[in-house]
Amino acid sequence: MKKWRPWIGILISIVCLYLVARGLDFGSLLTALSQVHYVLLLPVIGLLVFIFLARALRWRALFHTHARLRIGRLFNWVNIGYLINHVSPLRLGDLLRAYLLAQLESLSPVQALATVVVERVADTLTILVLLLCLFPFLSLPDAFLRPAFGIGVLTTAAVIFFFFLAVQRERSLALYDRFVSRVGFLDRTWVRRSVVSAMDGLSALGSLRGAVEVLAWSLVIWISTAVEFYAVMRISGLRLPFAAALAVLCFTSLGMVVPSSPGYIGVFEYITVVALSLFGVDKESALGYALVLHALSYLIVAVLGLVAIWIEGYSYSRLRETLSQVGSHQMFT
């Protein structure tokens, strides 16, 4: 099944590209692209760099007991992780940055991976909050609300579970020990060590200050991203309310749970076109905006990631070799 997952994603991307291209007036698309004030994208690049810095600061907050972690190194590995996510399937960049940071900083790989999981849950929770803010301004289609509700239920359950593990650490370990005493095959030293390490990765949520800091950085990240989406929208000549940028952000972010080709090519464009259709934007103008926004993201991720690889003294071949180890037992030893 694992071998087929990338191909399923590629197939979904091809279908989305077909849906976007069907009935498209390419002349109007070129006109839309020619109306973009590309020079004005330069300040947006600074905003994108800030967003990645905010992600690094949030990651450090999740390692609150490891004050020695340098923000520069975390920034580099966030950028490398996002670069790998853009060129490989299944978000392997998230696993890679957790694994390599653990190696470089003498941390448990499971602890580092747990912080990445918390990041993703915090991201999803923040997007759902922003989605709620759209309700007074936009009538959302049931086809979107139903899966969004399902994601919301799962995210809420995950948040409650993580908070319980962080706040009731000793009680959780006692419950785990009681459980494994009845399930013999789980009664292994390395399994318990991995469970403890995972709880260490959740420990920032065990204090009010830590939880607020993580959620605050999540809001900063996604509100800044919404501002980026809106700025590119205006630069592309679309005179729409801020709610339109927020809709594109929420739709595309939640839509990323769908498997696709690396970088979500096709899926991002299709979802953006659908989101802007709710505001009466024609396909060509919406697609032009989506292409500019997606290309800008690709460019900045590529530049920041390549610079980070150079600073950290790695090479692409070495990263590929490490990727082959990420899914093996070495993650848990």
SVG drawing of the C-alpha trace seen along z (x, -y; Angstrom):
<svg xmlns="http://www.w3.org/2000/svg" viewBox="-25 -47 54 58">
<polyline fill="none" stroke="black" stroke-width="0.4" points="0.0,0.0 2.8,-2.4 4.3,-2.1 1.0,-3.2 0.4,-6.2 2.6,-8.6 0.9,-7.5 -2.6,-8.1 -1.5,-11.6 -0.2,-12.2 -3.4,-10.9 -5.4,-13.3 -3.2,-16.2 -3.7,-15.2 -7.5,-15.2 -7.4,-18.6 -5.3,-20.0 -7.8,-18.7 -10.7,-20.3 -8.9,-23.6 -7.9,-23.5 -11.4,-22.3 -13.1,-25.2 -10.2,-27.6 -9.6,-30.6 -5.8,-30.7 -5.8,-34.1 -7.7,-35.5 -5.3,-33.7 -2.3,-35.3 -4.1,-38.7 -4.6,-38.1 -1.0,-37.2 0.2,-40.3 -1.8,-42.5 0.2,-41.4 2.5,-44.0 5.4,-41.7 7.8,-44.3 5.3,-44.7 5.8,-41.1 9.2,-42.0 7.8,-43.1 5.7,-39.9 9.0,-38.0 10.0,-39.6 6.6,-38.6 7.2,-35.0 10.7,-35.0 9.0,-36.3 6.4,-33.5 9.2,-30.8 11.0,-32.5 7.8,-32.5 7.5,-28.7 11.0,-28.3 10.2,-30.3 7.1,-28.2 9.2,-25.0 11.6,-26.3 8.7,-27.0 7.8,-23.3 11.3,-22.4 10.9,-24.7 13.1,-22.6 16.0,-22.8 16.9,-26.5 20.2,-25.8 18.5,-25.2 19.6,-28.0 16.9,-29.7 19.2,-29.9 19.5,-26.1 15.7,-25.6 15.1,-28.2 17.4,-26.3 15.7,-22.9 12.2,-24.3 13.3,-25.6 14.9,-22.3 11.8,-20.4 9.5,-22.6 11.8,-22.3 11.7,-18.5 7.9,-18.6 7.7,-20.5 9.7,-18.0 8.7,-14.7 5.4,-13.0 3.9,-12.2 5.4,-15.3 8.7,-13.5 10.4,-16.8 8.6,-17.0 10.1,-13.6 13.5,-14.5 13.8,-17.8 12.8,-16.1 15.2,-13.2 18.2,-15.4 17.6,-18.0 17.5,-15.1 20.8,-13.8 22.5,-17.2 21.2,-18.3 21.4,-14.9 17.6,-14.7 15.3,-11.8 14.0,-11.5 10.6,-10.5 10.5,-13.7 11.4,-15.8 8.7,-14.1 6.1,-14.6 6.7,-18.4 6.1,-18.3 2.8,-16.5 1.8,-19.2 2.7,-21.8 0.4,-20.2 -2.5,-19.9 -2.0,-23.5 -2.0,-24.5 -5.2,-22.7 -6.9,-24.1 -5.9,-27.6 -7.2,-27.2 -10.6,-25.9 -10.8,-29.0 -10.1,-31.3 -12.8,-29.3 -15.3,-30.1 -14.5,-33.8 -15.7,-33.4 -19.2,-32.4 -20.6,-36.0 -19.2,-36.9 -19.7,-33.9 -22.2,-31.0 -19.9,-28.0 -21.0,-25.0 -22.0,-21.8 -19.5,-19.9 -16.8,-21.8 -18.4,-22.1 -19.0,-18.3 -15.3,-17.3 -14.3,-20.4 -16.5,-19.3 -15.0,-15.9 -11.5,-17.4 -12.6,-19.7 -13.9,-16.7 -10.6,-14.8 -8.5,-17.9 -10.4,-18.7 -10.0,-15.1 -6.3,-15.2 -5.9,-18.5 -7.8,-17.1 -5.7,-14.0 -2.4,-15.9 -3.3,-18.2 -4.2,-15.2 -0.9,-13.6 1.0,-16.8 -0.9,-17.8 -1.4,-14.3 2.0,-12.9 2.6,-10.5 -1.0,-9.3 -0.8,-8.7 2.4,-6.6 0.7,-4.7 -2.3,-3.9 0.2,-2.9 2.1,-0.5 -1.2,1.0 -2.3,1.5 1.0,3.1 1.0,5.5 -2.0,7.0 -0.7,6.8 2.6,8.7 3.9,7.9 4.0,4.2 6.0,4.8 9.3,3.7 11.9,1.3 12.3,-0.6 8.5,-1.0 8.2,-2.6 11.2,-4.8 9.5,-6.0 6.3,-6.7 8.2,-8.8 10.1,-10.6 6.8,-11.4 5.4,-12.8 8.5,-15.0 7.6,-16.4 4.2,-17.4 5.5,-18.8 5.2,-22.5 1.4,-22.0 1.7,-21.0 1.9,-24.7 -0.5,-27.5 2.4,-29.7 3.7,-27.0 0.3,-26.3 -0.5,-30.0 2.9,-30.6 2.4,-27.8 -1.2,-28.9 -0.1,-32.5 2.7,-31.7 0.2,-29.6 -2.1,-32.6 0.8,-34.9 1.8,-32.4 -1.6,-31.9 -2.8,-35.5 0.5,-36.6 -0.1,-34.0 -3.6,-35.4 -2.1,-38.8 0.3,-37.4 -2.6,-35.8 -4.4,-39.1 -1.4,-41.1 -0.8,-38.9 -4.5,-39.1 -4.3,-42.9 -1.1,-42.8 -2.8,-40.4 -5.5,-43.0 -8.3,-41.3 -10.2,-43.9 -11.8,-41.5 -12.4,-41.7 -10.0,-40.2 -12.5,-37.4 -11.7,-36.2 -8.0,-35.7 -9.1,-34.0 -11.3,-31.7 -8.5,-30.7 -6.2,-30.1 -8.8,-27.9 -9.9,-26.0 -6.3,-25.2 -4.9,-24.4 -7.7,-22.0 -7.6,-20.6 -3.9,-19.6 -5.1,-16.5 -5.9,-15.2 -3.0,-13.2 -1.4,-14.9 1.9,-15.2 4.8,-16.9 4.1,-20.6 0.3,-20.1 0.5,-21.0 -2.9,-21.1 -4.7,-20.6 -3.8,-24.1 -4.8,-25.7 -8.1,-23.9 -9.1,-24.6 -8.2,-28.3 -10.4,-28.6 -13.3,-27.0 -12.8,-29.3 -12.7,-32.4 -15.7,-31.3 -17.7,-32.0 -16.8,-35.6 -17.8,-35.8 -14.2,-35.6 -13.9,-34.0 -11.7,-30.9 -8.9,-32.7 -8.4,-35.5 -8.6,-33.0 -6.1,-30.7 -3.7,-33.5 -3.8,-34.5 -3.2,-30.9 -0.3,-30.4 1.4,-33.6 0.8,-32.7 2.0,-29.1 5.1,-30.1 6.1,-32.7 5.8,-30.1 7.8,-27.6 10.6,-30.1 11.0,-31.3 10.9,-27.8 13.5,-26.7 15.8,-29.6 15.5,-29.4 15.8,-25.6 18.9,-25.5 20.6,-28.2 19.8,-26.3 21.3,-23.1 24.5,-25.0 24.7,-26.6 24.2,-23.2 26.9,-21.6 24.6,-19.0 24.1,-18.0 21.1,-16.7 22.6,-13.2 23.2,-13.1 19.7,-14.2 18.3,-11.5 20.4,-8.9 19.0,-10.2 15.4,-10.1 15.8,-6.4 16.5,-5.9 13.7,-8.1 11.0,-5.4 13.2,-2.7 13.6,-1.5 16.4,-4.1 13.7,-6.7 12.9,-4.8 16.3,-3.9"/>
</svg>
